[in-house]
Amino acid sequence: MQDYIGAFVVGGLICVIAQVLIDKTKLTPAKILVAFVTIGTILGALGIYEKIVQIGGAGATVPLPGFGYALAKATIKEINKEGLIGVLTGGIKGAAGGITAAIFFGYIMAIIFNPKTKGQ
C-alpha cells in the first residue's frame, strides 16, 4: 500500500509543479517539458533523483523527469562500462526501449483508430 501512496504523492507533486508553472508563468508547455527532462537528467546525474525514485517508484519514473533520470543513469552506466564513448551511446541505449514502444504502440493505435488532422 505504501508503494501506491508514494507513487501518488510524488507523481502528483510533479504534476502540481507543472500546473503551477503553466498557470503562473509565461512558459510554454514545450519549454516546461524540456525543463522537466533536463532537471531529471541533472538530478539523476547527481544521484538525487534515485532517492525520489525510491520513495515514489512509478510516480517518479513515468513522468518526464523520470525520462531524464533514465538517460543520465544509462549514460553513467555506459561510461563506466565503455569509457568516454559511453557519453555518446549511453543515452541512446537507455531511451531505445521507450522510444521503440512509443513508435510501435502509436502505429497500432493509428491503425485501429484511423487518425485525422485537426482540420477534418
C-alpha positions in Angstrom: 0.0 0.0 0.0 2.9 2.4 0.8 4.2 1.9 -2.8 0.9 3.3 -4.2 0.8 6.2 -1.8 4.4 7.1 -2.6 3.8 6.9 -6.3 0.6 9.0 -6.0 2.3 11.7 -3.8 5.5 12.0 -5.9 3.7 11.8 -9.3 1.0 14.2 -8.1 3.7 16.7 -6.8 5.4 16.6 -10.2 2.1 17.4 -11.9 1.3 20.2 -9.4 4.6 21.8 -10.1 3.9 21.6 -13.9 0.4 23.0 -13.5 1.7 25.9 -11.3 4.3 26.7 -14.0 1.6 26.7 -16.7 -0.8 28.9 -14.7 1.7 31.3 -13.1 4.4 31.8 -15.8 4.5 32.6 -19.4 6.5 29.4 -20.1 5.0 27.3 -22.9 4.2 23.7 -22.2 7.0 22.7 -24.6 9.6 24.7 -22.5 8.2 23.2 -19.3 8.5 19.6 -20.7 12.1 20.3 -21.8 12.9 21.8 -18.4 11.5 18.7 -16.6 13.6 16.3 -18.7 16.7 18.5 -18.1 16.0 18.7 -14.4 15.5 14.9 -14.2 18.8 14.4 -16.1 20.8 16.7 -13.8 19.2 15.3 -10.6 19.8 11.8 -12.0 23.5 12.5 -12.7 23.9 13.9 -9.2 22.3 10.8 -7.6 19.4 12.9 -6.1 16.7 11.5 -8.3 17.5 8.0 -7.2 16.2 8.9 -3.7 13.0 10.3 -5.3 12.5 7.0 -7.2 13.0 5.0 -4.0 10.1 6.9 -2.5 7.9 7.4 -5.5 8.5 4.4 -7.7 6.5 4.7 -10.9 5.3 8.1 -9.7 8.8 9.3 -10.2 9.9 7.2 -13.2 6.9 7.6 -15.5 6.7 11.4 -15.7 9.2 13.4 -17.8 11.8 13.9 -15.1 12.0 10.1 -15.0 12.9 10.1 -18.7 15.8 12.5 -17.9 16.8 10.3 -15.0 16.8 7.2 -17.2 19.0 9.0 -19.7 21.5 10.0 -17.0 21.5 6.6 -15.4 22.1 4.8 -18.7 24.9 7.2 -19.7 26.7 6.8 -16.4 26.4 3.0 -16.7 27.8 3.1 -20.2 30.6 5.4 -19.3 31.7 3.0 -16.5 31.5 0.1 -18.9 32.9 1.5 -22.2 34.7 4.7 -21.2 34.3 8.1 -22.9 32.4 6.6 -25.9 29.6 5.9 -23.3 28.8 9.6 -23.3 27.5 9.2 -26.9 26.0 5.7 -26.6 24.5 5.6 -23.1 21.5 7.9 -23.6 20.6 6.2 -26.9 20.7 2.7 -25.3 18.8 4.0 -22.2 16.0 5.5 -24.3 15.7 2.9 -27.0 13.1 0.7 -25.4 10.8 3.6 -24.5 11.1 5.2 -27.9 10.5 1.9 -29.7 7.4 1.2 -27.6 6.1 4.7 -28.3 6.5 4.3 -32.0 5.1 0.7 -32.0 2.0 1.5 -29.9 1.4 4.8 -31.8 1.4 2.9 -35.0 -1.0 0.3 -33.7 -3.4 3.0 -32.4 -3.2 4.7 -35.8 -4.2 1.5 -37.5 -7.1 0.9 -35.1 -8.5 4.4 -34.8 -7.9 6.0 -38.2 -6.4 9.3 -37.2 -7.4 12.6 -38.8 -5.7 16.0 -38.8 -7.3 18.7 -36.6 -9.0 20.5 -39.6 -11.0 17.4 -40.6 
